[in-house]
Amino acid sequence: MRSPDEILHDFAELIRQEAILPRSEWADGPLKVGVDLGTANIVLSVVDAQNRPVTGATHRSTVVRDGIVVDYVGAVQAVRSLKAELEERLGQSLLCAATAIPPGIHPGNAKAIGNVVEAADMELVEIVDEPTAASRVLMVSDGAVVDVGGGTTGISILKNGKVLGSFDEATGGTHMTLVLAGAYGMSFEAAEEHKLNIANERDVFPVVRPVVEKMASIVTKFLNGSDVEDIYVVGGACTFSGFEKAFEKQTGRRVIKPAEPLLVTPLGIAMYDQRALNGARRGGAK
């Protein structure tokens, strides 16, 4: 069995090379799609019936903020464009998709995110919370999964494969960018580009570290009283090499960051149980 890091590496390479898994390696059955409407990126993931990555695509976007669709038309257009790109690459239509939301989001906002998928001409199969989606890729049955996105930090505690509790806090990569913009006197856009340039990490991380420590304190508070030993961090905002050490110091727990942390949740969204599709067709996606 391939490790989560190996699977994520394969998926990242498919995206970077705008390639597909050779058809001879596809498992029998329909392809499954995950639509991740993030604060900073929209990611479409495609897996086969055995959850092997087949292809994917990303698009920088600001159509969603803290789990709320702020530009519905722009979101639909972006998802339609990515879908068309992948369909051309695959040579077939993509018919069904799942999507995800931060834990604790208002039902009305969750419905709006689901509507984007349907407006992009795909049958909505499932709406899952982001940390739970990430746990599918990481094969985590016990521990805490922390999804540090652009606008929010989502936390889920898992025990024996079941989610015991979830929480979401409006602190994420956007807050890092705001701190950086203030420290350097940059515009938000310039600070975001500066943050994303890996060559600047040595100078950037000490500036944004207080935001990371705040995220860790939020997680610590949520985990108080639990027997969680391991914290799995995913999401684009945790890519700094010093992130795990800062989190470990604050939480007092072991922190594990997988390869390609930005792609964990998008890939996990597509790994829905095929039975969810059958349920959606019988009674409508929830």
C-alpha positions, 0 to 999 in steps of 0.5 A: 500500500502506498503511503499518504505522502507518496499518493500526494506526491503523485497527485501534485505531479499530475497537477504540475505536469497537467497530466493524467494517470495512464488509463491502463491504471484506472480502476473500473468504475466512474471517476469521482471529483472533489471541488475545494473552494478555498479562500486563496485557491480553487482545486478540482481533484479527480480520483478513480473508483479506488481513490487513486489520483487521476488528475487535478487542477488549481486556480488562484481565486478570491471568490470565497472568504472564510467559507462564505461565497462572496462572488457566486458568479466568479466561483461558478465560472472558475469551477466550470473552467477547471472542469472543462480543462480536466474534461478535455484532458481526460477525454470524458465528462465529469458528472458527479462531485463532492465539496467541503466546508469549514467545520461549524459553517452556517447551513445557508453558506454550506448550501451556497457552496453546494450550489456552485458545484451544481451550477457547474453542471455536476451532480452534488454527492456530498458536502463534508467538513474539511478536516474530515476530508483530509483524514481520508488521505492521511488514513488517520483514525485517531488524533486531531486534524487541523486544516489551516486555510486562507481564512480559517483554521478547522479542527476535528478530533477523531477516535476509532475513525469517527469524528468526536467534535469539530471547531472552526476559527477565523484565523488563517493565511490571510491573517499572516498576509495582513501582518506581513503587509503591516510589517513591511508597508506593502499592499495586501497583494504584494505581501501575499506574493512575498509570502508565497515566494519560498525564497523569502521564508527565512525573513517571512516566518519570524514576522508571521510566527505570532499568527501561527502561535495564535492558531496553535493556542486555538487548537490547544484550547479545543484539545484541552481535556482530550487524550489526543497525542498527534496533530496532523496539520494540512492546508496552504498556510502551514507550508512554512518549514518552521510551522510544525516546531512552533505548533509543537512548542505551543500545543505540547503534542506531536505535530505531523505535516504531510507532503503537499499540505495544500492538496490534502483536503482537495484530494480527500474531498474526492475520496467519498464513499460511492454509496454517498452517490447512490444516496444522493440520487435517491433522496438528494445530496445533504 
